[in-house]
Amino acid sequence: KWYTPLSNLNDARSDPMSVVAMLQGTVETDLATIRTALSLARRMNVPMRALCALPDPNAALMVIATPEAAGLTSATTQSIFDMQEEVLAKAREAYQTATQDEDAVTCEFKHEVNTVERAASNAASLSEAVIFPRTAADGSQPLNVGFEYVLMDAHLPLVLAGTTPDMDGPVIIAWDGSNGAARTVRFHLPLLRAFGDVIIAQNTDDLNKDPQREIAAPEALVEWLVLQGISSRVMEIEGEVSSGLLAMAKGTGACMILAGAYGHSRLAERIFGGTTRRLLTADNAPALALAH
């Protein structure tokens, strides 16, 4: 294990061929995120990087050219610096606890002086997977801004940790032939290859909505996956999609669901619910591999 020194603000390197765990400085939450990342890194046979991104305290303040403001600005900067040191200490504690007995995966802790949005999107560009804590989907949580930016603004893939860190079961693809579902499958091909055991979950109602759209048929995805060297099997979702996917995951022991995020507008999802929202807020759920 080793630590990477504080990076320069302009040093926004991505993390190719690794699984990146996004940390927020809360020991219990970060432990769960790191353990999920380690489990996935073992399956993919790649290193794991724990990343804690914090902005430059000086850049977060406006410079006001008055003698009175100078002391206030200095005190505020020091206060922010002290808070960041506390966040880093907790993130490192979680990292050390989670990796102290890890022998199968090369691990690294990195503090990056950067906004979480930029750091996470840089990592998501070339890494094998970026893992956010389960709580990141909650707008009140520290990493929500990074989660939403990567998924909705940068249009990059991410993985939301499940309620347990185990990565021992099959992977379920929630397939409806939509652009979001297709992007999710393409983005997460390395995951699918690493797991090998793939279930294509199909809601018959999706086929009936547009019978002329042949790509929505699960057989189309089965054939495409064969070309990628991945075998799969098809299972039908029973009842409402999100509850059907969760029931299927429980029954098959699946450790991850791949799904296109927010097939409808986010406003509609928030008002009326929706498959993505229900999967994000489920009390018991496997990891979610998402793309939009």
PESUL-V617488 format. One record per residue. PSI is psi in radians with two decimals (NA if undefined). Layout:
<<PSI> <PSI>>
This chain:
<<2.58> <2.92> <2.42> <2.31> <2.84> <2.28> <2.74> <2.63> <-0.58> <-0.08> <1.42> <0.96> <2.53> <3.07> <1.36> <2.60> <0.72> <2.85> <2.21> <2.22> <2.10> <2.14> <2.61> <-0.02> <0.43> <2.00> <-0.91> <-0.79> <-0.78> <-0.62> <-0.81> <-0.71> <-0.79> <-0.72> <-0.65> <-0.77> <-0.72> <-0.77> <-0.72> <-0.68> <-0.63> <-0.76> <-0.63> <-0.13> <0.86> <2.87> <2.87> <2.28> <2.18> <2.10> <2.13> <1.89> <2.19> <2.39> <2.78> <2.11> <-0.62> <-0.60> <-0.26> <-0.10> <2.58> <2.39> <2.07> <2.10> <1.11> <2.57> <-0.65> <-0.68> <-0.43> <-0.81> <-0.68> <-0.76> <-0.74> <-0.74> <-0.69> <-0.72> <-0.77> <-0.67> <-0.76> <-0.74> <-0.76> <-0.71> <-0.70> <-0.66> <-0.66> <-0.74> <-0.80> <-0.70> <-0.75> <-0.66> <-0.74> <-0.67> <-0.79> <-0.74> <-0.84> <-0.70> <-0.76> <-0.49> <-0.02> <-0.51> <0.26> <2.10> <-0.40> <-0.37> <2.36> <2.22> <2.61> <2.45> <2.31> <2.22> <2.05> <2.20> <1.68> <2.87> <2.62> <-0.56> <-0.84> <-0.77> <-0.76> <-0.71> <-0.62> <-0.78> <-0.71> <-0.33> <-0.68> <-0.20> <2.84> <-0.61> <2.53> <2.16> <2.15> <2.63> <2.71> <-0.60> <-0.19> <-0.35> <-0.21> <2.17> <-0.28> <-0.04> <2.68> <-0.65> <0.12> <-0.68> <-0.66> <-0.73> <-0.87> <-0.62> <-0.85> <-0.80> <-0.84> <-0.55> <-0.83> <-0.27> <0.79> <2.76> <2.71> <2.92> <2.24> <2.17> <2.57> <-3.13> <-0.20> <2.62> <-0.06> <2.45> <0.92> <-0.19> <-3.00> <3.02> <2.35> <2.29> <2.08> <1.78> <2.14> <0.13> <0.06> <2.85> <-0.69> <-0.75> <-0.70> <-0.76> <-0.68> <-0.78> <-0.78> <-0.80> <-0.65> <0.41> <-0.73> <-0.64> <-0.82> <-0.71> <-0.66> <-0.63> <-0.73> <-0.67> <1.79> <2.30> <2.24> <1.99> <2.18> <2.30> <2.05> <-0.54> <-0.56> <-0.68> <-0.69> <-0.43> <-0.63> <1.34> <-0.33> <-0.25> <1.54> <-0.43> <-0.37> <-0.33> <2.35> <-0.48> <-0.55> <-0.72> <-0.66> <-0.83> <-0.71> <-0.70> <-0.62> <-0.70> <-0.41> <0.08> <0.43> <2.19> <2.68> <2.92> <2.72> <2.36> <2.50> <2.39> <2.33> <2.28> <-2.69> <2.48> <-0.92> <-0.78> <-0.60> <-0.70> <-0.75> <-0.68> <-0.71> <-0.74> <-0.73> <-0.75> <-0.56> <-0.13> <0.43> <2.48> <-0.11> <2.52> <2.22> <2.22> <2.55> <2.28> <2.40> <1.25> <-0.46> <3.08> <2.63> <-0.58> <-0.78> <-0.68> <-0.75> <-0.63> <-0.82> <-0.07> <-2.77> <2.87> <-0.85> <-0.86> <-0.74> <-0.63> <-0.67> <-0.55> <0.09> <2.47> <-0.59> <2.01> <2.62> <3.11> <2.63> <2.10> <2.04> <2.72> <2.73> <NA>>
